[in-house]
Each structure stands twice: as C-alpha cells, then as structure tokens.
Amino acid sequence: MKIYKVFVSEEIQDAWDGNWWDEYFGHVVVADDEQEALEIALSKGLMVPENLVTVEEVDSSKKGIVMSDFNAG
C-alpha cells in the first residue's frame, strides 16, 4: 500500500472560477496504485472530471503537510 495525493491543481481550480469547497479538489488516499487511488477519490466525493485530476505518490520519508482542508470539522 502507498499514500497518494489525488487533487486538482490551482490552475484548474482557477479556470473553474466557481465557489467550490476544498474537499471537491483533493483527497489523500491509501491504495495499491495510482489508478486505485483515483477510483477511491472519485467514489468518495472528488467532484471533477477524471481528466482534470492529478495523482502523486506521497514521499512518506519527508515531513510536512500533505494537504490542508480549512473547512474540515
């Protein structure tokens, strides 16, 4: 299992020019591979077309914030 950041870039968000909640633009997902991470994110509320999504593996050897959601809670 690996950790993936599945998200929409800021450039794509700006192009949408809408009032969207953060959770529509990214999830941190634990999955076997990038395709599974994408499928999980899309099934759990990532609300954008698949062709606009970026999937990146998280380097767990580095410290830092993976994604931040100020609307959480």
N, CA, C and O atoms as a CHARMM CRD file, in Angstrom:
* protein
*
  292
    1    1 MET  N      0.83700  -1.18000   0.00000 PROA 1      0.00000
    2    1 MET  CA     0.00000   0.00000   0.00000 PROA 1      0.00000
    3    1 MET  C      0.88500   1.24600   0.00000 PROA 1      0.00000
    4    1 MET  O      1.95600   1.28000   0.60600 PROA 1      0.00000
    5    2 LYS  N      0.39900   2.25700  -0.69700 PROA 2      0.00000
    6    2 LYS  CA     1.10600   3.52600  -0.77800 PROA 2      0.00000
    7    2 LYS  C      0.12900   4.65900  -0.47300 PROA 2      0.00000
    8    2 LYS  O     -1.08700   4.46500  -0.47100 PROA 2      0.00000
    9    3 ILE  N      0.67600   5.83300  -0.21900 PROA 3      0.00000
   10    3 ILE  CA    -0.13900   7.01700   0.04700 PROA 3      0.00000
   11    3 ILE  C     -0.07700   7.91600  -1.18700 PROA 3      0.00000
   12    3 ILE  O      0.99600   8.19200  -1.72300 PROA 3      0.00000
   13    4 TYR  N     -1.25600   8.36500  -1.62400 PROA 4      0.00000
   14    4 TYR  CA    -1.33700   9.22200  -2.80500 PROA 4      0.00000
   15    4 TYR  C     -2.09100  10.50200  -2.49500 PROA 4      0.00000
   16    4 TYR  O     -3.03200  10.51300  -1.70200 PROA 4      0.00000
   17    5 LYS  N     -1.66400  11.56200  -3.12400 PROA 5      0.00000
   18    5 LYS  CA    -2.38900  12.82800  -3.11200 PROA 5      0.00000
   19    5 LYS  C     -3.12600  12.88700  -4.45000 PROA 5      0.00000
   20    5 LYS  O     -2.50100  12.89500  -5.51100 PROA 5      0.00000
   21    6 VAL  N     -4.45200  12.92800  -4.39000 PROA 6      0.00000
   22    6 VAL  CA    -5.28800  12.97100  -5.58700 PROA 6      0.00000
   23    6 VAL  C     -5.97200  14.33400  -5.56900 PROA 6      0.00000
   24    6 VAL  O     -6.79400  14.60200  -4.69200 PROA 6      0.00000
   25    7 PHE  N     -5.64400  15.18900  -6.52100 PROA 7      0.00000
   26    7 PHE  CA    -6.08000  16.57800  -6.40600 PROA 7      0.00000
   27    7 PHE  C     -6.23800  17.24700  -7.76500 PROA 7      0.00000
   28    7 PHE  O     -5.87100  16.70500  -8.80700 PROA 7      0.00000
   29    8 VAL  N     -6.79600  18.44100  -7.70500 PROA 8      0.00000
   30    8 VAL  CA    -6.91800  19.30400  -8.87200 PROA 8      0.00000
   31    8 VAL  C     -5.99600  20.49800  -8.63900 PROA 8      0.00000
   32    8 VAL  O     -6.05500  21.13200  -7.58600 PROA 8      0.00000
   33    9 SER  N     -5.16100  20.80000  -9.59900 PROA 9      0.00000
   34    9 SER  CA    -4.19600  21.88800  -9.44500 PROA 9      0.00000
   35    9 SER  C     -4.89800  23.23100  -9.26800 PROA 9      0.00000
   36    9 SER  O     -6.06400  23.39200  -9.62700 PROA 9      0.00000
   37   10 GLU  N     -4.16700  24.18500  -8.71100 PROA 10     0.00000
   38   10 GLU  CA    -4.72700  25.52500  -8.52600 PROA 10     0.00000
   39   10 GLU  C     -5.09700  26.15800  -9.86500 PROA 10     0.00000
   40   10 GLU  O     -6.06900  26.91000  -9.94600 PROA 10     0.00000
   41   11 GLU  N     -4.33500  25.86200 -10.90900 PROA 11     0.00000
   42   11 GLU  CA    -4.63800  26.41100 -12.23100 PROA 11     0.00000
   43   11 GLU  C     -6.00000  25.92600 -12.71900 PROA 11     0.00000
   44   11 GLU  O     -6.77900  26.70400 -13.27000 PROA 11     0.00000
   45   12 ILE  N     -6.28500  24.64200 -12.51700 PROA 12     0.00000
   46   12 ILE  CA    -7.58500  24.08700 -12.92300 PROA 12     0.00000
   47   12 ILE  C     -8.68500  24.69000 -12.06100 PROA 12     0.00000
   48   12 ILE  O     -9.75000  25.03500 -12.57200 PROA 12     0.00000
   49   13 GLN  N     -8.43900  24.82000 -10.75900 PROA 13     0.00000
   50   13 GLN  CA    -9.43900  25.42900  -9.87800 PROA 13     0.00000
   51   13 GLN  C     -9.76300  26.85200 -10.33100 PROA 13     0.00000
   52   13 GLN  O    -10.92800  27.24600 -10.37400 PROA 13     0.00000
   53   14 ASP  N     -8.73400  27.61400 -10.66500 PROA 14     0.00000
   54   14 ASP  CA    -8.94900  28.98800 -11.12300 PROA 14     0.00000
   55   14 ASP  C     -9.74900  29.02000 -12.41800 PROA 14     0.00000
   56   14 ASP  O    -10.59000  29.89800 -12.61300 PROA 14     0.00000
   57   15 ALA  N     -9.48800  28.06700 -13.29700 PROA 15     0.00000
   58   15 ALA  CA   -10.20900  28.01200 -14.57000 PROA 15     0.00000
   59   15 ALA  C    -11.69400  27.73400 -14.34900 PROA 15     0.00000
   60   15 ALA  O    -12.52900  28.17400 -15.13900 PROA 15     0.00000
   61   16 TRP  N    -12.03200  27.00200 -13.27600 PROA 16     0.00000
   62   16 TRP  CA   -13.44200  26.71400 -12.97100 PROA 16     0.00000
   63   16 TRP  C    -14.14700  27.97700 -12.50400 PROA 16     0.00000
   64   16 TRP  O    -15.34800  28.14000 -12.71900 PROA 16     0.00000
   65   17 ASP  N    -13.39300  28.88100 -11.85800 PROA 17     0.00000
   66   17 ASP  CA   -13.91300  30.17300 -11.42400 PROA 17     0.00000
   67   17 ASP  C    -15.23600  30.05300 -10.67200 PROA 17     0.00000
   68   17 ASP  O    -16.15300  30.85000 -10.87000 PROA 17     0.00000
   69   18 GLY  N    -15.31600  29.05300  -9.81600 PROA 18     0.00000
   70   18 GLY  CA   -16.55100  28.85500  -9.06000 PROA 18     0.00000
   71   18 GLY  C    -16.32000  28.90300  -7.56900 PROA 18     0.00000
   72   18 GLY  O    -15.18100  29.02200  -7.11800 PROA 18     0.00000
   73   19 ASN  N    -17.37800  28.81200  -6.80500 PROA 19     0.00000
   74   19 ASN  CA   -17.30300  28.79400  -5.35500 PROA 19     0.00000
   75   19 ASN  C    -17.39100  27.34200  -4.89700 PROA 19     0.00000
   76   19 ASN  O    -18.46400  26.87000  -4.52100 PROA 19     0.00000
   77   20 TRP  N    -16.26900  26.63900  -4.92800 PROA 20     0.00000
   78   20 TRP  CA   -16.22900  25.21100  -4.61700 PROA 20     0.00000
   79   20 TRP  C    -15.58600  25.00100  -3.25800 PROA 20     0.00000
   80   20 TRP  O    -14.71100  25.76300  -2.84600 PROA 20     0.00000
   81   21 TRP  N    -16.03100  23.95700  -2.56700 PROA 21     0.00000
   82   21 TRP  CA   -15.43500  23.59000  -1.28000 PROA 21     0.00000
   83   21 TRP  C    -14.13300  22.83500  -1.51900 PROA 21     0.00000
   84   21 TRP  O    -13.98200  22.16100  -2.53700 PROA 21     0.00000
   85   22 ASP  N    -13.18300  22.94800  -0.57400 PROA 22     0.00000
   86   22 ASP  CA   -11.87700  22.30800  -0.71000 PROA 22     0.00000
   87   22 ASP  C    -11.96800  20.81100  -0.94600 PROA 22     0.00000
   88   22 ASP  O    -11.18800  20.26200  -1.72400 PROA 22     0.00000
   89   23 GLU  N    -12.91500  20.13400  -0.28200 PROA 23     0.00000
   90   23 GLU  CA   -12.96800  18.67600  -0.39700 PROA 23     0.00000
   91   23 GLU  C    -13.29200  18.21900  -1.81500 PROA 23     0.00000
   92   23 GLU  O    -13.08100  17.05400  -2.15300 PROA 23     0.00000
   93   24 TYR  N    -13.79700  19.11800  -2.63600 PROA 24     0.00000
   94   24 TYR  CA   -14.04900  18.76000  -4.03200 PROA 24     0.00000
   95   24 TYR  C    -12.76000  18.72100  -4.84300 PROA 24     0.00000
   96   24 TYR  O    -12.74200  18.18300  -5.95000 PROA 24     0.00000
   97   25 PHE  N    -11.69100  19.28100  -4.31000 PROA 25     0.00000
   98   25 PHE  CA   -10.46300  19.43100  -5.06900 PROA 25     0.00000
   99   25 PHE  C     -9.31100  18.54100  -4.62900 PROA 25     0.00000
  100   25 PHE  O     -8.23600  18.62000  -5.22300 PROA 25     0.00000
  101   26 GLY  N     -9.48500  17.69500  -3.61000 PROA 26     0.00000
  102   26 GLY  CA    -8.38200  16.82100  -3.25900 PROA 26     0.00000
  103   26 GLY  C     -8.64800  15.89300  -2.09600 PROA 26     0.00000
  104   26 GLY  O     -9.40100  16.20900  -1.17500 PROA 26     0.00000
  105   27 HSD  N     -8.00600  14.73800  -2.16400 PROA 27     0.00000
  106   27 HSD  CA    -8.05500  13.75000  -1.09300 PROA 27     0.00000
  107   27 HSD  C     -6.66900  13.13100  -0.93800 PROA 27     0.00000
  108   27 HSD  O     -5.89600  13.07500  -1.89400 PROA 27     0.00000
  109   28 VAL  N     -6.36500  12.67400   0.25800 PROA 28     0.00000
  110   28 VAL  CA    -5.19500  11.83600   0.49600 PROA 28     0.00000
  111   28 VAL  C     -5.72500  10.42200   0.61400 PROA 28     0.00000
  112   28 VAL  O     -6.62500  10.15600   1.41200 PROA 28     0.00000
  113   29 VAL  N     -5.16900   9.50700  -0.18100 PROA 29     0.00000
  114   29 VAL  CA    -5.73300   8.16600  -0.32500 PROA 29     0.00000
  115   29 VAL  C     -4.64100   7.12200  -0.10400 PROA 29     0.00000
  116   29 VAL  O     -3.51000   7.29600  -0.55800 PROA 29     0.00000
  117   30 VAL  N     -4.98200   6.04200   0.59100 PROA 30     0.00000
  118   30 VAL  CA    -4.10400   4.88500   0.71400 PROA 30     0.00000
  119   30 VAL  C     -4.61600   3.84300  -0.26600 PROA 30     0.00000
  120   30 VAL  O     -5.77700   3.43900  -0.20500 PROA 30     0.00000
  121   31 ALA  N     -3.73800   3.40700  -1.17400 PROA 31     0.00000
  122   31 ALA  CA    -4.14900   2.47400  -2.22300 PROA 31     0.00000
  123   31 ALA  C     -2.94000   1.68300  -2.71400 PROA 31     0.00000
  124   31 ALA  O     -1.79700   1.98800  -2.37100 PROA 31     0.00000
  125   32 ASP  N     -3.21500   0.66600  -3.52100 PROA 32     0.00000
  126   32 ASP  CA    -2.13800  -0.14900  -4.08300 PROA 32     0.00000
  127   32 ASP  C     -1.39700   0.55800  -5.21400 PROA 32     0.00000
  128   32 ASP  O     -0.19100   0.37600  -5.37800 PROA 32     0.00000
  129   33 ASP  N     -2.12900   1.37600  -6.00700 PROA 33     0.00000
  130   33 ASP  CA    -1.51100   2.04800  -7.14400 PROA 33     0.00000
  131   33 ASP  C     -2.27600   3.32600  -7.48000 PROA 33     0.00000
  132   33 ASP  O     -3.31100   3.61600  -6.87900 PROA 33     0.00000
  133   34 GLU  N     -1.75800   4.08900  -8.44700 PROA 34     0.00000
  134   34 GLU  CA    -2.36100   5.37400  -8.80700 PROA 34     0.00000
  135   34 GLU  C     -3.79400   5.22800  -9.30200 PROA 34     0.00000
  136   34 GLU  O     -4.65500   6.03400  -8.95000 PROA 34     0.00000
  137   35 GLN  N     -4.05600   4.21100 -10.11300 PROA 35     0.00000
  138   35 GLN  CA    -5.40500   4.02800 -10.65100 PROA 35     0.00000
  139   35 GLN  C     -6.41100   3.75100  -9.53600 PROA 35     0.00000
  140   35 GLN  O     -7.51400   4.29800  -9.54300 PROA 35     0.00000
  141   36 GLU  N     -6.03200   2.90600  -8.58200 PROA 36     0.00000
  142   36 GLU  CA    -6.93000   2.62400  -7.46400 PROA 36     0.00000
  143   36 GLU  C     -7.14300   3.88100  -6.61500 PROA 36     0.00000
  144   36 GLU  O     -8.25400   4.13600  -6.15100 PROA 36     0.00000
  145   37 ALA  N     -6.08500   4.66000  -6.41500 PROA 37     0.00000
  146   37 ALA  CA    -6.21400   5.91000  -5.65600 PROA 37     0.00000
  147   37 ALA  C     -7.19400   6.85200  -6.33900 PROA 37     0.00000
  148   37 ALA  O     -8.02400   7.47400  -5.67500 PROA 37     0.00000
  149   38 LEU  N     -7.10500   6.95900  -7.64900 PROA 38     0.00000
  150   38 LEU  CA    -8.02800   7.80200  -8.40900 PROA 38     0.00000
  151   38 LEU  C     -9.46200   7.30700  -8.26600 PROA 38     0.00000
  152   38 LEU  O    -10.37300   8.10200  -8.03500 PROA 38     0.00000
  153   39 GLU  N     -9.66600   6.00600  -8.40000 PROA 39     0.00000
  154   39 GLU  CA   -11.01000   5.42900  -8.28100 PROA 39     0.00000
  155   39 GLU  C    -11.60100   5.67800  -6.89600 PROA 39     0.00000
  156   39 GLU  O    -12.77700   6.02100  -6.77500 PROA 39     0.00000
  157   40 ILE  N    -10.79700   5.50900  -5.85900 PROA 40     0.00000
  158   40 ILE  CA   -11.27900   5.74200  -4.49400 PROA 40     0.00000
  159   40 ILE  C    -11.65400   7.21500  -4.31700 PROA 40     0.00000
  160   40 ILE  O    -12.72200   7.52300  -3.78800 PROA 40     0.00000
  161   41 ALA  N    -10.78700   8.11600  -4.75500 PROA 41     0.00000
  162   41 ALA  CA   -11.05900   9.55200  -4.60300 PROA 41     0.00000
  163   41 ALA  C    -12.33300   9.95400  -5.33500 PROA 41     0.00000
  164   41 ALA  O    -13.15000  10.70000  -4.79600 PROA 41     0.00000
  165   42 LEU  N    -12.50500   9.46700  -6.55100 PROA 42     0.00000
  166   42 LEU  CA   -13.70400   9.81200  -7.31800 PROA 42     0.00000
  167   42 LEU  C    -14.95700   9.23500  -6.67200 PROA 42     0.00000
  168   42 LEU  O    -16.02200   9.85000  -6.72800 PROA 42     0.00000
  169   43 SER  N    -14.83900   8.05700  -6.05900 PROA 43     0.00000
  170   43 SER  CA   -16.01200   7.43800  -5.43000 PROA 43     0.00000
  171   43 SER  C    -16.35300   8.08300  -4.08600 PROA 43     0.00000
  172   43 SER  O    -17.46000   7.90300  -3.57800 PROA 43     0.00000
  173   44 LYS  N    -15.41300   8.83100  -3.50800 PROA 44     0.00000
  174   44 LYS  CA   -15.62300   9.44700  -2.19000 PROA 44     0.00000
  175   44 LYS  C    -15.80800  10.95300  -2.25500 PROA 44     0.00000
  176   44 LYS  O    -15.66300  11.63600  -1.24100 PROA 44     0.00000
  177   45 GLY  N    -16.12400  11.47900  -3.42400 PROA 45     0.00000
  178   45 GLY  CA   -16.52100  12.87000  -3.47600 PROA 45     0.00000
  179   45 GLY  C    -15.62700  13.82800  -4.22900 PROA 45     0.00000
  180   45 GLY  O    -15.90200  15.02800  -4.23200 PROA 45     0.00000
  181   46 LEU  N    -14.56200  13.35500  -4.87100 PROA 46     0.00000
  182   46 LEU  CA   -13.77200  14.25900  -5.70100 PROA 46     0.00000
  183   46 LEU  C    -14.64100  14.63500  -6.89900 PROA 46     0.00000
  184   46 LEU  O    -14.88500  13.80900  -7.77900 PROA 46     0.00000
  185   47 MET  N    -15.10100  15.87200  -6.92900 PROA 47     0.00000
  186   47 MET  CA   -16.18300  16.27000  -7.83000 PROA 47     0.00000
  187   47 MET  C    -15.70200  16.99400  -9.08400 PROA 47     0.00000
  188   47 MET  O    -16.19600  18.07300  -9.40900 PROA 47     0.00000
  189   48 VAL  N    -14.75400  16.40800  -9.77800 PROA 48     0.00000
  190   48 VAL  CA   -14.27700  16.99200 -11.03000 PROA 48     0.00000
  191   48 VAL  C    -14.10700  15.88100 -12.05700 PROA 48     0.00000
  192   48 VAL  O    -13.99300  14.71300 -11.68400 PROA 48     0.00000
  193   49 PRO  N    -14.08700  16.21800 -13.33600 PROA 49     0.00000
  194   49 PRO  CA   -13.86000  15.19200 -14.35400 PROA 49     0.00000
  195   49 PRO  C    -12.49900  14.51900 -14.17400 PROA 49     0.00000
  196   49 PRO  O    -11.51700  15.16800 -13.81400 PROA 49     0.00000
  197   50 GLU  N    -12.45500  13.23500 -14.42400 PROA 50     0.00000
  198   50 GLU  CA   -11.24100  12.44200 -14.22500 PROA 50     0.00000
  199   50 GLU  C    -10.04200  13.01700 -14.97600 PROA 50     0.00000
  200   50 GLU  O     -8.91800  12.95500 -14.47700 PROA 50     0.00000
  201   51 ASN  N    -10.26200  13.57200 -16.15700 PROA 51     0.00000
  202   51 ASN  CA    -9.14200  14.07800 -16.96100 PROA 51     0.00000
  203   51 ASN  C     -8.50500  15.34900 -16.38100 PROA 51     0.00000
  204   51 ASN  O     -7.46600  15.78900 -16.87300 PROA 51     0.00000
  205   52 LEU  N     -9.10500  15.93900 -15.35200 PROA 52     0.00000
  206   52 LEU  CA    -8.53900  17.13300 -14.72000 PROA 52     0.00000
  207   52 LEU  C     -7.78800  16.81900 -13.43100 PROA 52     0.00000
  208   52 LEU  O     -7.24300  17.72200 -12.79500 PROA 52     0.00000
  209   53 VAL  N     -7.75600  15.55300 -13.04400 PROA 53     0.00000
  210   53 VAL  CA    -7.19100  15.13900 -11.75700 PROA 53     0.00000
  211   53 VAL  C     -5.71000  14.78400 -11.89600 PROA 53     0.00000
  212   53 VAL  O     -5.28900  14.17600 -12.88000 PROA 53     0.00000
  213   54 THR  N     -4.93600  15.18000 -10.88900 PROA 54     0.00000
  214   54 THR  CA    -3.52800  14.80400 -10.78600 PROA 54     0.00000
  215   54 THR  C     -3.38500  13.81700  -9.63200 PROA 54     0.00000
  216   54 THR  O     -3.97000  14.01200  -8.56600 PROA 54     0.00000
  217   55 VAL  N     -2.60600  12.75500  -9.84600 PROA 55     0.00000
  218   55 VAL  CA    -2.33300  11.77400  -8.79300 PROA 55     0.00000
  219   55 VAL  C     -0.82300  11.75500  -8.57000 PROA 55     0.00000
  220   55 VAL  O     -0.05100  11.53000  -9.50200 PROA 55     0.00000
  221   56 GLU  N     -0.41100  11.99500  -7.32400 PROA 56     0.00000
  222   56 GLU  CA     1.01000  11.97400  -6.97300 PROA 56     0.00000
  223   56 GLU  C      1.22400  11.08600  -5.76000 PROA 56     0.00000
  224   56 GLU  O      0.46500  11.14700  -4.79300 PROA 56     0.00000
  225   57 GLU  N      2.26100  10.25900  -5.81700 PROA 57     0.00000
  226   57 GLU  CA     2.61100   9.45300  -4.65000 PROA 57     0.00000
  227   57 GLU  C      3.26700  10.35900  -3.61200 PROA 57     0.00000
  228   57 GLU  O      4.09500  11.20500  -3.94900 PROA 57     0.00000
  229   58 VAL  N      2.89100  10.17300  -2.35300 PROA 58     0.00000
  230   58 VAL  CA     3.45000  10.95100  -1.25400 PROA 58     0.00000
  231   58 VAL  C      4.73100  10.27800  -0.78100 PROA 58     0.00000
  232   58 VAL  O      4.75600   9.07000  -0.54500 PROA 58     0.00000
  233   59 ASP  N      5.78200  11.05600  -0.64600 PROA 59     0.00000
  234   59 ASP  CA     7.04700  10.55200  -0.12300 PROA 59     0.00000
  235   59 ASP  C      6.95900  10.58100   1.39700 PROA 59     0.00000
  236   59 ASP  O      7.11300  11.63600   2.01300 PROA 59     0.00000
  237   60 SER  N      6.71300   9.42600   2.00000 PROA 60     0.00000
  238   60 SER  CA     6.49800   9.36700   3.44900 PROA 60     0.00000
  239   60 SER  C      7.78400   9.55800   4.25400 PROA 60     0.00000
  240   60 SER  O      7.74300   9.58400   5.48400 PROA 60     0.00000
  241   61 SER  N      8.92100   9.69000   3.57500 PROA 61     0.00000
  242   61 SER  CA    10.16500   9.94900   4.29900 PROA 61     0.00000
  243   61 SER  C     10.36700  11.44300   4.55700 PROA 61     0.00000
  244   61 SER  O     11.29400  11.83000   5.26800 PROA 61     0.00000
  245   62 LYS  N      9.50100  12.28300   3.98000 PROA 62     0.00000
  246   62 LYS  CA     9.59900  13.73000   4.17000 PROA 62     0.00000
  247   62 LYS  C      8.51900  14.21300   5.12500 PROA 62     0.00000
  248   62 LYS  O      7.37900  13.75200   5.07200 PROA 62     0.00000
  249   63 LYS  N      8.88100  15.13600   5.99000 PROA 63     0.00000
  250   63 LYS  CA     7.92200  15.72400   6.91800 PROA 63     0.00000
  251   63 LYS  C      7.19600  16.87000   6.23700 PROA 63     0.00000
  252   63 LYS  O      7.74700  17.53400   5.35900 PROA 63     0.00000
  253   64 GLY  N      5.95200  17.09900   6.65100 PROA 64     0.00000
  254   64 GLY  CA     5.20900  18.23100   6.13000 PROA 64     0.00000
  255   64 GLY  C      3.73600  17.92000   5.98500 PROA 64     0.00000
  256   64 GLY  O      3.29000  16.80500   6.25700 PROA 64     0.00000
  257   65 ILE  N      2.98800  18.91400   5.55500 PROA 65     0.00000
  258   65 ILE  CA     1.55600  18.76400   5.34300 PROA 65     0.00000
  259   65 ILE  C      1.33300  18.19900   3.95000 PROA 65     0.00000
  260   65 ILE  O      1.88800  18.70300   2.97300 PROA 65     0.00000
  261   66 VAL  N      0.53000  17.16400   3.86100 PROA 66     0.00000
  262   66 VAL  CA     0.21700  16.57200   2.56500 PROA 66     0.00000
  263   66 VAL  C     -0.81200  17.43100   1.85500 PROA 66     0.00000
  264   66 VAL  O     -0.60400  17.85000   0.71700 PROA 66     0.00000
  265   67 MET  N     -1.92300  17.69200   2.52900 PROA 67     0.00000
  266   67 MET  CA    -2.95400  18.58300   2.01700 PROA 67     0.00000
  267   67 MET  C     -3.57600  19.26100   3.22400 PROA 67     0.00000
  268   67 MET  O     -3.53600  18.72200   4.33000 PROA 67     0.00000
  269   68 SER  N     -4.13600  20.41100   3.02600 PROA 68     0.00000
  270   68 SER  CA    -4.75900  21.14000   4.11400 PROA 68     0.00000
  271   68 SER  C     -6.19800  21.45000   3.75500 PROA 68     0.00000
  272   68 SER  O     -6.48700  21.89400   2.64400 PROA 68     0.00000
  273   69 ASP  N     -7.10600  21.21500   4.70000 PROA 69     0.00000
  274   69 ASP  CA    -8.52800  21.47300   4.47100 PROA 69     0.00000
  275   69 ASP  C     -9.03600  22.34700   5.60300 PROA 69     0.00000
  276   69 ASP  O     -9.31000  21.85100   6.69600 PROA 69     0.00000
  277   70 PHE  N     -9.16100  23.62000   5.35600 PROA 70     0.00000
  278   70 PHE  CA    -9.60400  24.54800   6.39100 PROA 70     0.00000
  279   70 PHE  C    -11.09200  24.42100   6.68200 PROA 70     0.00000
  280   70 PHE  O    -11.57000  24.96600   7.67700 PROA 70     0.00000
  281   71 ASN  N    -11.82900  23.71800   5.84200 PROA 71     0.00000
  282   71 ASN  CA   -13.26500  23.54100   6.04600 PROA 71     0.00000
  283   71 ASN  C    -13.58600  22.27900   6.84400 PROA 71     0.00000
  284   71 ASN  O    -14.75500  21.99300   7.10000 PROA 71     0.00000
  285   72 ALA  N    -12.56600  21.52800   7.23700 PROA 72     0.00000
  286   72 ALA  CA   -12.80400  20.26700   7.94600 PROA 72     0.00000
  287   72 ALA  C    -13.44900  20.52600   9.30100 PROA 72     0.00000
  288   72 ALA  O    -13.23500  21.56100   9.93200 PROA 72     0.00000
  289   73 GLY  N    -14.24000  19.55700   9.72000 PROA 73     0.00000
  290   73 GLY  CA   -14.79700  19.64800  11.05400 PROA 73     0.00000
  291   73 GLY  C    -16.23100  19.93700  11.02200 PROA 73     0.00000
  292   73 GLY  O    -16.86200  20.04700  12.07300 PROA 73     0.00000
